[in-house]
Amino acid sequence: MDYAGSGSLLIILLISLFIGMALSLQLSAELSRVGLKMYTGKVVGISIIREIGPVLTAVVFAGRVGSGMASELGSMVLGHQVDTLRVFGVDPIKKLIVPRVLSAIVMLPALTIIGDAASLMGAYYIAVFVSHQSGAFYWSSIREVLVYENVLAGSIKPFIFGYLIACISCHMGLSTKGGAIGLRRTTTKAVVISFIIIIIADFLLTRILLYLLGFTV
Amino acid sequence: MITFDRVSFSYGSRPVLNGMSFSIEETERVAILGGSGEGKTTILKLILGLLKPDSGRIWIDGIDITEKKEEELREIRTKFSIVFQEGALFDSLTVKENVAFPLREYTQMSEEEIDQKVRELLRRVGLEEAIDLMPEELSGGMHRRVAIMRSLAAFEPRMFLYDEPTSGLDPVNANIICELILNLSSKGTGFIVVTHKVFDAFKLADRFMFLKSGTILLDGDRERILQSDLSEIKIFLKELHFPQFQGGTRNV
């Protein structure tokens, strides 16, 4: 929990803050050309809460925590620690996998909420102090997008992403063979497969959630 | 106690054991010798049911364990005490927590009793002072001693299994480990030691099985090993730079 959660906090905060700032900058520039600069907050809010926040946090989480899980379990396999657990009658799935999956399911949504907040703060800074928009209007736009549908769409994804990242990383870790080279291969595969699965799952979840929440495309 | 009946095993497309058959009694002191990748560790894992053979049967105390499920193997595994290569201590636990691990899993002892038992076990190998250290703070020899004590913390094994117990150790520490192994077997408990160090194997065992290409090239006492004309065994002995063996003497 500690490694997955608080250990990832700073990196999530930093990345989310700068992504929010970059997004706000891009949108302010583009929307001001067509006279719609006041919609910056709304577009930023929807993008971050529904899409960018969950995916970005999941990708960072996979890169940091998923790779850590895969390499830790891989080195336990190579060092016969997993065999030792089995000899002592302990199920490695219960002892090693279940806690990691649970921590990912709990911590990724929490990190996503914090990351979203950091992104919105970054976007606010650009909108108000660089693009000279009204701060009150920015926050009222954000409040408008914090409706049930958007919050639900953005909060379901991290639970599923966390589950997928932990399962993929743990599976890869426990399949490690072939010494240091095998460990490197395992860790790389865990991260790459997690990235791909996150992106595919994001598309599928978006499609399903939009349908279930009654959005027309 | 242990019977392998035409056991074959492969890692993917790489065959390791090829129709291997042998029997080992629980009071025997057996050394399994051979080069790297010859399947020495695989034999130990097959005995414990950690791996399943591709074909053939494995019998422990007359029970066929070949098709046993993980939960059914728990009882079989309590008959043995295994020390894996380099000790396999849990990195995230202290020495005390490592030794206490099987006590917590297998017994109903209170924390106070566990503490006493762990201290007693560590005292036997002169490591009581290291009780609060992490595995990364231990030397190779200390690692092995803690691992040996952990392996017999919760129950009295009927046979010890050692996977390369002296590999990577200097001669002094290797000797300490060999003496510990002999000491633990002084009441007649047998062991299987897997090693590629002939010198240590000769100190410990009475029976020697030499593996080559998935089969047992030679199975016998030290006289048979020393008098063997098989080039593989002679090369193996020469590669260890062990001059005592050059003339076929047994001054070990």
Interface residues (C-beta under 8 A of the other chain):
Chain A: S75 M76 G79 H80 Q81 D83 T84 R86 V87 F88 G89 V90 D91 K177
Chain B: Y11 K45 L48 L50 E70 R74 R77 T78 F80 I82 F84 Q85 E86 A88 L89 F90 D91 F101 P102 E105 Y106 A154 D163
